[in-house]
Amino acid sequence: MTKTRSASHEEVNPRVNLLGLSADGLREFLASIDEKPFRAQQILQWVHQKGVIEFSEMSNISKVLRAKLADVAEIRPPEIASEHISSDGTRKWAVRVNGGALVETIYIPDGGRATLCVSSQVGCSLDCSFCATGKQGFQQDLTADEIIGQVWLACQAMGDFGEQGRRSVTNVVLMGMGEPLLNFKNVMQACSLMMDDFAYGISKRRVTLSTSGVVPAMKKMMGNTDVSLAISLHAPTDELRNTLVPINRKYNIAMLLDATAEYMASVPDVRRVVTIEYTLMQGINDSDEQADQLAELLRDTPCKINLIPFNPFDLSDYKRPSRNRIERFQRILARAGYIATVRTTRGDDIDAACGQ
């Protein structure tokens, strides 16, 4: 892996990091240095399918172009600062990004598939009351290369590069640190690479962006992407959601569901539905009445509901409901006709579970 260059070196000899450039971005870059745009496809395959980050190893590109690229560009993934492996096989990587800050990336294996939970910001400005990241405050947006770099690092760690057809990472969820839609441009660019057939080739159904409800950015998604959408809802009423998810005071539930409907109508695959994320907290949002309210609220929203038992962390007094309470909440939704699943807690022994 290439080493991060010092700031003083970059000032003297700045290089463009090609890791986060989409196919269009790479073509534009190549045109800017008077090279053929079709080389973009070759570079994408070397970097994102073979894991090659040294231009000198890209054998189907001319020596002249390789030397030129080495002079003006680089492929520099972020660095894994530490790794923790759970007893259930979940892996948590602390990834060091520009400026030295750390973000977390979680690899969650499940039989023949595995989901990678990717971060989009260092910290988060939204301060949802049940989320550990929100307690850190916001520090910085991740660049596109730092976002897609987490996928690159996971593929490298799991031995995917160089093995034809092998893909340990089958699903990606932008549900890690940060609010993805507050880092719109970089997230869109990274999502494009995740789904590009010459990069990671992950199905649009298997790349999911989760938002707490940044309504203007949700509307902007239309025409920019058709990733799958998850809504971080967590409450059936505005009164409660204002407390749990403060952005609701600016964009209330009605505005959020309207924007959700607009986005889903723009997605070509009419079979796709939105995922509603609902973190269950004892005595806060887990009553029978609240289950009925949730069922009524979502009656006009084609969706599946993902119930997430609260995962404790030091700065929160919330508690996880009992198993009986969770199952009763689930049954009420099922009787109302919803597909409601309970997310299995994974990686809590290494503080890698959802919300930790």
Backbone hydrogen bonds in HBPLUS format (Angstrom, degrees):
<---DONOR---> <-ACCEPTOR-->    atom                        ^
c    i                          cat <-CA-CA->   ^        H-A-AA   ^      H-
h    n   atom  resd res      DA  || num        DHA   H-A  angle D-A-AA Bond
n    s   type  num  typ     dist DA aas  dist angle  dist       angle   num
A0009-HIS N   A0006-SER O   3.13 MM   3  5.26 120.9  2.49  98.6 112.7     1
A0010-GLU N   A0006-SER O   3.08 MM   4  6.41 158.7  2.13 152.6 158.4     2
A0011-GLU N   A0007-ALA O   3.05 MM   4  6.31 146.2  2.16 146.9 155.6     3
A0012-VAL N   A0008-SER O   3.34 MM   4  6.59 148.7  2.44 139.7 146.5     4
A0012-VAL N   A0009-HIS O   3.10 MM   3  5.27 121.7  2.46  98.3 112.3     5
A0013-ASN N   A0009-HIS O   2.84 MM   4  6.03 166.2  1.86 159.5 163.8     6
A0016-VAL N   A0072-VAL O   3.11 MM  56  6.54 162.0  2.14 140.2 138.2     7
A0074-GLU N   A0016-VAL O   2.88 MM  58  6.02 149.1  1.98 150.6 145.6     8
A0018-LEU N   A0074-GLU O   2.83 MM  56  6.18 161.1  1.86 171.5 171.5     9
A0021-LEU N   A0018-LEU O   3.20 MM   3  5.36 163.1  2.23 109.8 115.0    10
A0026-LEU N   A0022-SER O   2.79 MM   4  6.05 155.9  1.85 156.5 162.8    11
A0027-ARG N   A0023-ALA O   2.97 MM   4  6.21 158.3  2.02 147.8 153.7    12
A0028-GLU N   A0024-ASP O   2.98 MM   4  6.23 158.4  2.03 149.4 155.1    13
A0029-PHE N   A0025-GLY O   2.95 MM   4  6.17 153.8  2.01 143.0 150.6    14
A0030-LEU N   A0026-LEU O   2.88 MM   4  6.12 166.0  1.90 155.4 158.4    15
A0031-ALA N   A0027-ARG O   2.95 MM   4  6.15 159.3  2.00 147.6 153.5    16
A0032-SER N   A0028-GLU O   2.99 MM   4  6.18 143.6  2.12 140.4 150.4    17
A0032-SER N   A0029-PHE O   3.02 MM   3  5.03 119.5  2.40  93.2 108.9    18
A0033-ILE N   A0030-LEU O   3.14 MM   3  5.34 145.2  2.26 101.4 111.2    19
A0035-GLU N   A0030-LEU O   2.79 MM   5  4.97 157.8  1.84 143.4 144.5    20
A0034-ASP N   A0031-ALA O   3.06 MM   3  4.90 158.6  2.10 108.2 108.1    21
A0039-ARG N   A0036-LYS O   3.21 MM   3  6.02 165.8  2.23 122.3 126.3    22
A0040-ALA N   A0037-PRO O   2.98 MM   3  5.81 168.5  2.00 125.5 129.2    23
A0043-ILE N   A0039-ARG O   3.00 MM   4  6.33 162.6  2.03 158.0 162.6    24
A0044-LEU N   A0040-ALA O   2.90 MM   4  6.12 163.9  1.93 155.4 159.7    25
A0045-GLN N   A0041-GLN O   3.12 MM   4  6.35 161.9  2.16 147.5 151.6    26
A0046-TRP N   A0042-GLN O   3.03 MM   4  6.30 161.5  2.06 152.0 156.9    27
A0047-VAL N   A0043-ILE O   2.99 MM   4  6.16 168.0  2.00 157.2 159.9    28
A0048-HIS N   A0044-LEU O   2.84 MM   4  5.76 164.1  1.86 157.3 160.8    29
A0049-GLN N   A0045-GLN O   3.04 MM   4  4.97 143.4  2.18 123.8 131.5    30
A0050-LYS N   A0045-GLN O   3.06 MM   5  6.45 131.9  2.30 154.9 167.2    31
A0052-VAL N   A0046-TRP O   2.86 MM   6  5.37 158.8  1.90 150.4 144.1    32
A0057-GLU N   A0054-GLU O   3.04 MM   3  5.68 160.2  2.08 118.2 124.1    33
A0058-MET N   A0055-PHE O   3.05 MM   3  5.41 168.7  2.06 117.4 121.0    34
A0059-SER N   A0057-GLU O   3.05 MM   2  5.62 120.8  2.41 110.6  94.4    35
A0061-ILE N   A0058-MET O   3.15 MM   3  5.85 155.5  2.21 125.3 127.2    36
A0066-ARG N   A0062-SER O   2.92 MM   4  6.21 160.8  1.96 153.4 159.6    37
A0067-ALA N   A0063-LYS O   2.96 MM   4  6.11 158.9  2.01 146.0 150.9    38
A0068-LYS N   A0064-VAL O   3.02 MM   4  6.24 151.5  2.10 141.4 149.9    39
A0069-LEU N   A0065-LEU O   2.80 MM   4  6.03 162.4  1.83 156.4 160.3    40
A0070-ALA N   A0066-ARG O   2.98 MM   4  6.16 157.3  2.03 145.4 151.7    41
A0071-ASP N   A0067-ALA O   3.21 MM   4  6.40 132.0  2.46 135.7 146.9    42
A0071-ASP N   A0068-LYS O   3.12 MM   3  5.21 135.2  2.33  96.9 109.2    43
A0072-VAL N   A0068-LYS O   3.24 MM   4  6.57 142.3  2.39 145.7 155.0    44
A0072-VAL N   A0069-LEU O   3.18 MM   3  5.33 126.6  2.48  98.6 111.6    45
A0073-ALA N   A0069-LEU O   2.71 MM   4  5.27 145.9  1.83 158.5 161.4    46
A0079-GLU N   A0096-ARG O   3.42 MM  17  5.24 164.2  2.45 143.7 144.9    47
A0096-ARG N   A0079-GLU O   2.72 MM  17  5.24 162.3  1.76 164.9 166.0    48
A0081-ALA N   A0094-ALA O   2.70 MM  13  5.44 153.7  1.76 159.1 167.9    49
A0094-ALA N   A0082-SER O   2.99 MM  12  5.22 161.2  2.02 139.9 145.8    50
A0084-HIS N   A0092-LYS O   2.87 MM   8  5.15 150.0  1.96 144.4 154.0    51
A0092-LYS N   A0084-HIS O   2.81 MM   8  5.15 163.1  1.84 155.1 160.5    52
A0086-SER N   A0090-THR O   2.69 MM   4  5.07 172.7  1.70 163.0 165.0    53
A0089-GLY N   A0086-SER O   3.10 MM   3  5.25 165.8  2.12 110.8 113.2    54
A0091-ARG N   A0107-TYR O   2.90 MM  16  5.02 161.7  1.93 145.1 151.2    55
A0107-TYR N   A0091-ARG O   2.82 MM  16  5.02 164.8  1.84 150.3 155.6    56
A0093-TRP N   A0105-THR O   2.85 MM  12  5.22 172.6  1.86 160.5 162.5    57
A0105-THR N   A0093-TRP O   2.95 MM  12  5.22 154.0  2.02 150.0 157.7    58
A0095-VAL N   A0103-VAL O   2.72 MM   8  5.26 168.5  1.73 162.8 164.9    59
A0103-VAL N   A0095-VAL O   2.92 MM   8  5.26 153.2  1.99 141.6 149.6    60
A0097-VAL N   A0101-ALA O   2.90 MM   4  5.61 163.8  1.93 159.3 164.7    61
A0100-GLY N   A0097-VAL O   2.90 MM   3  5.61 150.1  1.99 146.1 149.1    62
A0106-ILE N   A0117-CYS O   3.07 MM  11  4.99 161.1  2.11 139.9 144.9    63
A0117-CYS N   A0106-ILE O   2.75 MM  11  4.99 166.0  1.77 153.9 157.8    64
A0108-ILE N   A0115-THR O   2.79 MM   7  5.13 167.7  1.81 157.7 161.6    65
A0115-THR N   A0108-ILE O   2.95 MM   7  5.13 159.9  2.00 139.2 137.7    66
A0110-ASP N   A0113-ARG O   2.76 MM   3  5.37 159.6  1.80 164.3 157.1    67
A0113-ARG N   A0110-ASP O   3.25 MM   3  5.37 164.3  2.28 117.5 121.3    68
A0170-THR N   A0114-ALA O   2.99 MM  56  5.47 147.0  2.10 141.1 151.5    69
A0171-ASN N   A0114-ALA O   3.11 MM  57  6.26 149.3  2.21 157.0 153.6    70
A0116-LEU N   A0171-ASN O   2.86 MM  55  6.22 157.0  1.92 144.2 149.6    71
A0173-VAL N   A0116-LEU O   2.92 MM  57  6.22 164.4  1.95 153.9 156.7    72
A0118-VAL N   A0173-VAL O   2.94 MM  55  6.20 162.1  1.97 158.1 164.2    73
A0176-GLY N   A0118-VAL O   2.93 MM  58  4.93 143.9  2.07 141.7 130.8    74
A0120-SER N   A0177-MET O   2.87 MM  57  6.13 163.5  1.90 175.1 172.7    75
A0142-LEU N   A0120-SER O   3.19 MM  22  5.57 158.2  2.24 140.2 134.3    76
A0121-GLN N   A0177-MET O   3.24 MM  56  5.86 153.3  2.32 130.1 131.1    77
A0122-VAL N   A0140-GLN O   2.77 MM  18  5.23 175.6  1.78 166.8 168.3    78
A0139-GLN N   A0122-VAL O   2.87 MM  17  5.36 159.2  1.91 164.5 157.8    79
A0124-CYS N   A0137-GLY O   3.07 MM  13  5.32 134.8  2.28 101.9 107.8    80
A0131-CYS N   A0128-CYS O   3.24 MM   3  5.67 168.8  2.25 123.4 123.3    81
A0129-SER N   A0244-LEU O   2.99 MM 115  5.20 147.5  2.10 138.0 147.7    82
A0132-ALA N   A0355-GLY O   2.89 MM 223  5.84 171.7  1.90 154.2 156.6    83
A0135-LYS N   A0132-ALA O   3.09 MM   3  5.45 141.9  2.24 106.0 116.5    84
A0136-GLN N   A0133-THR O   2.94 MM   3  5.50 159.5  1.99 116.8 123.5    85
A0137-GLY N   A0134-GLY O   3.37 MM   3  5.59 153.6  2.45 102.6 109.4    86
A0146-GLU N   A0143-THR O   3.05 MM   3  5.14 126.5  2.34  97.2 111.5    87
A0147-ILE N   A0143-THR O   3.04 MM   4  6.38 142.5  2.18 148.5 159.2    88
A0148-ILE N   A0144-ALA O   2.95 MM   4  6.16 173.3  1.95 161.5 160.2    89
A0149-GLY N   A0145-ASP O   2.80 MM   4  5.37 128.4  2.07 119.7 134.8    90
A0150-GLN N   A0147-ILE O   3.17 MM   3  5.61 146.8  2.29 106.5 114.6    91
A0151-VAL N   A0148-ILE O   3.00 MM   3  5.25 125.0  2.31 102.5 116.1    92
A0152-TRP N   A0148-ILE O   2.99 MM   4  6.38 160.3  2.03 151.1 157.1    93
A0153-LEU N   A0149-GLY O   2.83 MM   4  6.00 162.4  1.86 148.6 152.6    94
A0154-ALA N   A0150-GLN O   3.09 MM   4  6.21 153.5  2.16 137.3 144.2    95
A0155-CYS N   A0151-VAL O   2.97 MM   4  6.24 163.3  2.00 155.5 159.5    96
A0156-GLN N   A0152-TRP O   2.93 MM   4  6.19 154.7  2.00 149.1 156.8    97
A0157-ALA N   A0153-LEU O   2.82 MM   4  6.01 162.4  1.85 149.6 154.6    98
A0158-MET N   A0154-ALA O   2.92 MM   4  6.07 149.2  2.02 147.9 155.8    99
A0160-ASP N   A0155-CYS O   2.89 MM   5  5.09 161.9  1.93 158.0 156.7   100
A0159-GLY N   A0156-GLN O   3.20 MM   3  5.24 161.4  2.24 103.7 109.0   101
A0163-GLU N   A0160-ASP O   3.35 MM   3  5.92 166.6  2.37 130.8 133.4   102
A0166-ARG N   A0163-GLU O   3.14 MM   3  5.59 163.6  2.16 127.5 132.1   103
A0172-VAL N   A0206-ARG O   2.91 MM  34  6.35 162.4  1.94 161.7 167.4   104
A0208-THR N   A0172-VAL O   2.92 MM  36  6.37 162.0  1.95 158.4 163.3   105
A0174-LEU N   A0208-THR O   2.77 MM  34  6.18 166.3  1.79 167.5 172.2   106
A0210-SER N   A0174-LEU O   3.42 MM  36  5.91 159.6  2.46 131.5 132.5   107
A0182-LEU N   A0179-GLU O   3.00 MM   3  5.64 163.4  2.03 123.5 128.9   108
A0183-ASN N   A0180-PRO O   3.00 MM   3  5.43 158.3  2.05 114.2 119.0   109
A0187-VAL N   A0183-ASN O   3.07 MM   4  6.11 159.9  2.12 159.5 165.9   110
A0188-MET N   A0184-PHE O   2.89 MM   4  6.06 164.9  1.92 162.1 166.2   111
A0189-GLN N   A0185-LYS O   3.08 MM   4  6.26 158.1  2.13 147.7 153.5   112
A0190-ALA N   A0186-ASN O   3.04 MM   4  6.23 157.8  2.09 144.4 150.2   113
A0191-CYS N   A0187-VAL O   2.86 MM   4  6.06 161.2  1.89 153.1 158.5   114
A0192-SER N   A0188-MET O   2.99 MM   4  6.18 152.6  2.07 144.3 151.4   115
A0193-LEU N   A0189-GLN O   3.31 MM   4  6.67 149.5  2.41 141.3 148.0   116
A0194-MET N   A0190-ALA O   3.02 MM   4  6.38 153.9  2.09 149.5 157.2   117
A0195-MET N   A0191-CYS O   3.15 MM   4  6.40 149.4  2.24 150.5 156.9   118
A0196-ASP N   A0192-SER O   3.03 MM   4  6.01 117.4  2.44 136.9 152.4   119
A0196-ASP N   A0193-LEU O   3.31 MM   3  5.02 146.6  2.43  94.4 103.7   120
A0200-TYR N   A0193-LEU O   3.48 MM   7  6.67 175.7  2.48 162.2 160.9   121
A0202-ILE N   A0194-MET O   2.92 MM   8  5.85 167.1  1.94 154.9 151.6   122
A0199-ALA N   A0196-ASP O   2.91 MM   3  5.13 161.1  1.94 111.8 117.3   123
A0201-GLY N   A0196-ASP O   2.84 MM   5  4.93 138.3  2.01 135.0 133.7   124
A0206-ARG N   A0203-SER O   2.82 MM   3  5.17 149.6  1.91 108.6 118.8   125
A0228-SER N   A0207-VAL O   2.95 MM  21  5.98 149.5  2.04 168.7 165.1   126
A0209-LEU N   A0228-SER O   2.90 MM  19  6.24 165.8  1.92 157.4 153.9   127
A0230-ALA N   A0209-LEU O   2.89 MM  21  5.99 152.5  1.96 153.3 148.7   128
A0211-THR N   A0230-ALA O   3.02 MM  19  6.46 156.7  2.08 159.0 159.9   129
A0232-SER N   A0211-THR O   2.88 MM  21  5.81 173.9  1.89 152.1 151.5   130
A0215-VAL N   A0213-GLY O   3.04 MM   2  5.41 122.0  2.39 106.5  90.3   131
A0217-ALA N   A0214-VAL O   3.09 MM   3  5.65 119.3  2.48 114.7 128.3   132
A0218-MET N   A0214-VAL O   3.01 MM   4  6.25 146.2  2.12 149.1 158.9   133
A0218-MET N   A0215-VAL O   3.07 MM   3  4.97 119.8  2.45  95.2 110.9   134
A0219-LYS N   A0215-VAL O   3.09 MM   4  6.39 154.4  2.16 156.4 161.9   135
A0220-LYS N   A0216-PRO O   3.07 MM   4  6.34 143.5  2.21 136.4 147.1   136
A0221-MET N   A0217-ALA O   2.99 MM   4  6.25 128.0  2.26 139.1 151.7   137
A0221-MET N   A0218-MET O   3.23 MM   3  5.17 136.9  2.43  92.6 104.2   138
A0222-MET N   A0219-LYS O   3.31 MM   3  5.81 143.5  2.46 106.5 114.2   139
A0224-ASN N   A0221-MET O   2.81 MM   3  5.06 156.4  1.87 125.2 132.0   140
A0225-THR N   A0221-MET O   3.07 MM   4  5.79 145.6  2.20 170.2 163.1   141
A0275-THR N   A0229-LEU O   3.07 MM  46  6.44 168.9  2.08 151.1 154.4   142
A0231-ILE N   A0275-THR O   2.78 MM  44  6.22 159.5  1.82 168.3 175.0   143
A0233-LEU N   A0231-ILE O   3.10 MM   2  5.63 118.4  2.50 108.8  92.5   144
A0277-GLU N   A0231-ILE O   2.79 MM  46  5.86 175.2  1.79 160.3 160.9   145
A0233-LEU N   A0277-GLU O   2.98 MM  44  5.73 134.9  2.19 143.9 154.5   146
A0234-HIS N   A0277-GLU O   3.28 MM  43  6.47 141.0  2.44 140.1 146.7   147
A0241-ARG N   A0237-THR O   2.99 MM   4  6.14 165.7  2.01 151.3 155.9   148
A0242-ASN N   A0238-ASP O   2.81 MM   4  5.77 151.5  1.89 151.1 155.7   149
A0243-THR N   A0240-LEU O   3.01 MM   3  5.43 138.0  2.19 107.5 118.6   150
A0244-LEU N   A0240-LEU O   3.10 MM   4  6.45 159.4  2.14 150.9 157.0   151
A0245-VAL N   A0241-ARG O   2.72 MM   4  5.31 162.1  1.75 145.6 152.1   152
A0248-ASN N   A0245-VAL O   2.88 MM   3  5.89 169.6  1.89 138.1 141.7   153
A0249-ARG N   A0246-PRO O   3.03 MM   3  5.83 164.7  2.05 122.7 126.3   154
A0250-LYS N   A0247-ILE O   2.99 MM   3  5.46 148.7  2.09 109.6 118.7   155
A0251-TYR N   A0247-ILE O   2.99 MM   4  6.30 165.6  2.01 154.1 158.6   156
A0256-LEU N   A0252-ASN O   2.91 MM   4  6.17 156.8  1.96 154.4 162.1   157
A0257-LEU N   A0253-ILE O   2.86 MM   4  6.08 163.9  1.89 157.7 160.4   158
A0258-ASP N   A0254-ALA O   2.99 MM   4  6.13 152.4  2.07 144.3 152.1   159
A0259-ALA N   A0255-MET O   3.02 MM   4  6.21 161.0  2.06 146.8 151.5   160
A0260-THR N   A0256-LEU O   2.92 MM   4  6.13 148.0  2.02 142.7 152.5   161
A0261-ALA N   A0257-LEU O   2.95 MM   4  6.14 159.1  2.00 144.9 149.5   162
A0262-GLU N   A0258-ASP O   3.02 MM   4  6.31 157.4  2.07 147.8 154.0   163
A0263-TYR N   A0259-ALA O   2.98 MM   4  6.21 162.7  2.01 147.9 152.2   164
A0264-MET N   A0260-THR O   2.91 MM   4  6.12 173.5  1.92 158.3 160.3   165
A0265-ALA N   A0261-ALA O   2.98 MM   4  6.07 147.7  2.08 143.2 151.7   166
A0266-SER N   A0263-TYR O   2.88 MM   3  5.13 138.7  2.05 103.7 116.3   167
A0267-VAL N   A0264-MET O   3.26 MM   3  5.28 153.0  2.34  99.3 107.1   168
A0272-ARG N   A0269-ASP O   3.21 MM   3  5.81 162.0  2.25 114.7 119.8   169
A0304-LYS N   A0274-VAL O   3.06 MM  30  6.57 147.8  2.17 154.3 162.3   170
A0276-ILE N   A0304-LYS O   2.84 MM  28  6.18 167.1  1.86 162.3 166.7   171
A0306-ASN N   A0276-ILE O   2.75 MM  30  5.92 171.0  1.75 161.6 164.6   172
A0278-TYR N   A0306-ASN O   3.02 MM  28  6.16 160.8  2.06 162.2 157.8   173
A0308-ILE N   A0278-TYR O   2.87 MM  30  5.90 166.9  1.89 139.1 140.7   174
A0280-LEU N   A0308-ILE O   2.84 MM  28  5.86 145.6  1.96 128.2 139.5   175
A0310-PHE N   A0280-LEU O   3.06 MM  30  5.62 149.4  2.16 157.1 151.2   176
A0284-ILE N   A0281-MET O   3.04 MM   3  5.43 166.2  2.05 132.7 133.2   177
A0285-ASN N   A0281-MET O   3.39 MM   4  5.89 163.3  2.42 149.7 151.9   178
A0282-GLN N   A0319-LYS O   2.80 MM  37  5.37 166.3  1.82 152.3 154.1   179
A0291-ALA N   A0287-SER O   3.02 MM   4  6.34 144.4  2.15 143.6 153.7   180
A0292-ASP N   A0288-ASP O   2.97 MM   4  6.32 157.7  2.03 152.8 158.3   181
A0293-GLN N   A0289-GLU O   2.88 MM   4  6.17 153.9  1.94 144.7 152.7   182
A0294-LEU N   A0290-GLN O   2.91 MM   4  6.05 152.8  1.98 140.6 147.6   183
A0295-ALA N   A0291-ALA O   2.99 MM   4  6.24 159.3  2.04 148.2 153.6   184
A0296-GLU N   A0292-ASP O   3.00 MM   4  6.26 156.8  2.06 148.5 154.5   185
A0297-LEU N   A0293-GLN O   2.84 MM   4  6.02 158.3  1.89 148.2 154.8   186
A0298-LEU N   A0294-LEU O   3.11 MM   4  6.26 154.6  2.17 151.5 155.8   187
A0299-ARG N   A0296-GLU O   3.36 MM   3  5.35 170.1  2.37 108.2 110.2   188
A0301-THR N   A0298-LEU O   2.92 MM   3  5.04 167.0  1.94 116.8 119.2   189
A0305-ILE N   A0339-ILE O   2.88 MM  34  6.22 169.2  1.89 162.8 165.8   190
A0341-THR N   A0305-ILE O   2.93 MM  36  6.39 152.2  2.01 168.5 173.4   191
A0307-LEU N   A0341-THR O   2.72 MM  34  5.94 164.2  1.75 176.6 172.1   192
A0343-ARG N   A0307-LEU O   2.73 MM  36  5.96 165.2  1.75 164.0 168.8   193
A0316-SER N   A0313-PHE O   3.20 MM   3  5.85 159.2  2.25 128.8 128.9   194
A0326-ILE N   A0322-SER O   3.02 MM   4  6.34 161.1  2.06 153.8 158.9   195
A0327-GLU N   A0323-ARG O   2.90 MM   4  6.11 165.7  1.92 154.4 158.3   196
A0328-ARG N   A0324-ASN O   2.90 MM   4  6.06 151.3  1.98 144.6 152.7   197
A0329-PHE N   A0325-ARG O   3.00 MM   4  6.20 161.5  2.04 149.2 153.5   198
A0330-GLN N   A0326-ILE O   2.97 MM   4  6.22 157.3  2.03 148.3 155.0   199
A0331-ARG N   A0327-GLU O   2.90 MM   4  6.12 154.3  1.96 145.5 152.3   200
A0332-ILE N   A0328-ARG O   3.08 MM   4  6.34 156.5  2.13 151.2 156.3   201
A0333-LEU N   A0329-PHE O   3.30 MM   4  6.61 159.5  2.35 146.1 150.8   202
A0334-ALA N   A0330-GLN O   2.90 MM   4  6.18 155.8  1.96 150.2 157.9   203
A0335-ARG N   A0331-ARG O   2.83 MM   4  6.04 158.6  1.87 152.9 157.8   204
A0336-ALA N   A0332-ILE O   3.16 MM   4  6.38 134.6  2.38 134.8 146.5   205
A0336-ALA N   A0333-LEU O   3.09 MM   3  5.04 127.7  2.37  92.2 106.5   206
A0338-TYR N   A0333-LEU O   3.06 MM   5  5.56 163.8  2.09 148.6 144.3   207
A0337-GLY N   A0334-ALA O   2.94 MM   3  5.12 158.3  1.99 106.9 112.7   208
A0350-ILE N   A0347-GLY O   3.12 MM   3  5.59 160.1  2.16 112.0 118.1   209
A0352-ALA N   A0347-GLY O   2.81 MM   5  4.79 162.9  1.83 141.6 140.9   210
A0351-ASP N   A0348-ASP O   3.25 MM   3  4.71 165.3  2.27  99.8 100.0   211
A0356-GLN N   A0353-ALA O   2.95 MM   3  5.61 164.4  1.98 143.4 146.2   212
